[in-house]
Amino acid sequence: MKRIASILVFMAACAVQAAEVLPLDQSYPAKQFAPASSDVKVTLRVPPSAMIGDDILATLVIENTGASALEITLGGDYRTTGYSQRMKVRALNEASEPLPELSRESYGGGGGGLMSTKTIQPGQTEEIAFGLEYYVSFTKAGVYRITAGHDLGWKVNAAHPHPFGQATITVTEPTETQAAAWVAKIFDRMSAPSTQQASFEREMNLERQLCVLRHPAYLPSLVERANAGSKAAVAAIGHIANTDATTALIALLDHQSPEVVIAAARQIFRRLPSRDDPARCALQAGWGSPYQIDPLLPASWNSRFEPPLRAAAAKMIGSDNIETVEIAAKILQARGGPADAPAVLAALQKSLDVAQPSRTGPRANTLDAPRPQKALIEILDALRAQGWRIKYGGRTAQLVAWFCQLADPAVQTSVDERTRQSMMTWIENGPPTLRICALQAIPQPMPDVYEPPVLRSLDAPDWGVLRVACETAGKSKRPAFARPLTQIVEMANETFLQNAAHDAAVACGAKMELWQAWATVIPYQDRTVRALSALILGTIELPPSNGYGSGGNFTRDQFFAIRDAWRAFLSLHQADLSAGKRIALTDPETIAGLTGMKLRPGQPVVEISFRDGTRWPPRPKK
């Protein structure tokens, strides 16, 4: 009787809570207001009982109780998550306390997905099935009141609230025997011969099923599977919010499989607290793993984990597997100290000793150092912020660290003659990363002695080095760099390099020769838009802009015609442009020729957006 009485009290409390509003987002575009309560009935079906970790299938039922058809929209909210993010679920325990709403805590947000529109005729219903355990985490046995709703593509106001459904479920906790049997059943089901899926898809689906096994009773079975090499089991361990799971994950960092090590480290990221705010994660796990659900802190972390984690990361950073090194670098960046510098420098030296092909061409990575050098340098930057310092000398890794230290404005380092000679040497020699760091260490204003080696670096075969050489030249504002920078604008077809060369050329005083270079590359279709935007914004007097867009489908002959129009325009205004002036252009005929609208009315190759919301060129009036 006491049990029945407590349930009745609990349900009465939930009835009061039923008036609350779920955090439903308004769908875009919403076509109609939510129907009146007399025209729609929403109910929720859930199993009467379930064990924590079960597949708990719930169903939201939308019934048209009115006289007119109802239209609903679904989807567009599940890619990369595996569950509908437009569905919102709230669970109250017997004390009327809400459980965490897990779908609101997922990393990265949804990546979209297909949308659908459905019409519900009077008297008919539409059902939306969903896995209840993807939205709420049941931590212990009890009776829970579930409230669920979906925005359905309806607009709402005070008179038209979103309808939702409610139901009650009794939840039990698994024993270790039950947990082991359930884990085995899931693995057997996914490895059955009838499962005709690619290994990656099968692993992802397995991870989706295992991620809801958040009860500690599942940990021993999951650890056994993880030790056998299952990445999905490792990810599942990551969802158990206690220190035993963290202990297991740290132990897996010593696994022989790099894939298991990487999976374990990604789950540790989700429970490694920030130094600044212990209630928040220090790192993000990133994409590629569904149901990255928080909060795991503070229940899953203890200060005793710091030494073994740092020891594991110091070992991992010497791995031959690049991703393992980068994972270890993230850990040390978040938790490392000056004592870790030797291991980091050794890993950096190992990478620098591997010959790197020159990065050239339109798809060259000109922004980042070769993997894993970028991640290792970022650790050294973090250690330097903690007070670590390196002295001049040693092999290339030490020189990279030294040049980074010279370039750090927070570190006051004088440049003596020995340092200057070293920089002069390594600006033009050594692996690309060393050359880049030496270029970035050049003091500004640039002393005359550095001008010759920087000029020669503007001929570097590696476009990553070339991009940094452009930036260094631009900071100096020396006219001697203007001509080679303009030549790079004309010959380069990699966006970041071309942008760096353009900005540096402008800073160094390039004018007419720069505009002529951009006009030359207009016929190259992969550079046309960038060329026209640079010409328009650089030579024509226009209000402040927010950027540019492109459109139109032009032929080769038309691109050459646009180029010829620009050459004529530049020749006509050569005196003013050479003096650094912009041209106040109002002639519609000239504008149409320069933008391509003369060839395709109303379809400019480039359209400039102004901060006041208007655009250029002006469109013809209808």
Salt bridges, closest charged atoms under 4 A:
GLU20 OE1 - ARG90 NH1 2.66
ASP55 OD2 - ARG189 NH2 3.57
GLU71 OE2 - LYS31 NZ 3.80
GLU94 OE1 - ARG3 NH1 3.58
GLU101 OE2 - ARG90 NE 2.92
GLU126 OE2 - LYS118 NZ 3.20
GLU127 OE2 - ARG45 NH1 3.11
ASP151 OD1 - ARG86 NH2 2.78
GLU173 OE1 - HIS215 NE2 2.95
ASP254 OD1 - LYS315 NZ 2.76
ASP294 OD1 - ARG270 NH2 3.97
GLU306 OE2 - ARG335 NE 2.68
ASP320 OD1 - LYS350 NZ 2.44
GLU323 OE2 - ARG266 NH2 3.08
GLU326 OE1 - ARG371 NH2 2.71
ASP340 OD2 - ARG310 NH2 2.84
ASP353 OD1 - ARG395 NH2 3.20
GLU378 OE2 - LYS374 NZ 2.79
ASP381 OD1 - ARG384 NH2 2.72
ASP408 OD2 - ARG384 NE 2.82
GLU417 OE1 - ARG420 NH1 2.77
GLU428 OE1 - ARG456 NE 2.66
ASP448 OD1 - ARG478 NH2 2.53
GLU451 OE1 - ARG478 NH1 2.58
ASP462 OD1 - ARG359 NH2 2.81
GLU471 OE2 - ARG467 NH1 2.68
ASP564 OD1 - ARG563 NH2 2.95
GLU589 OE2 - LYS598 NZ 3.20
GLU607 OE1 - ARG615 NH1 2.87
GLU607 OE2 - ARG619 NH2 2.75
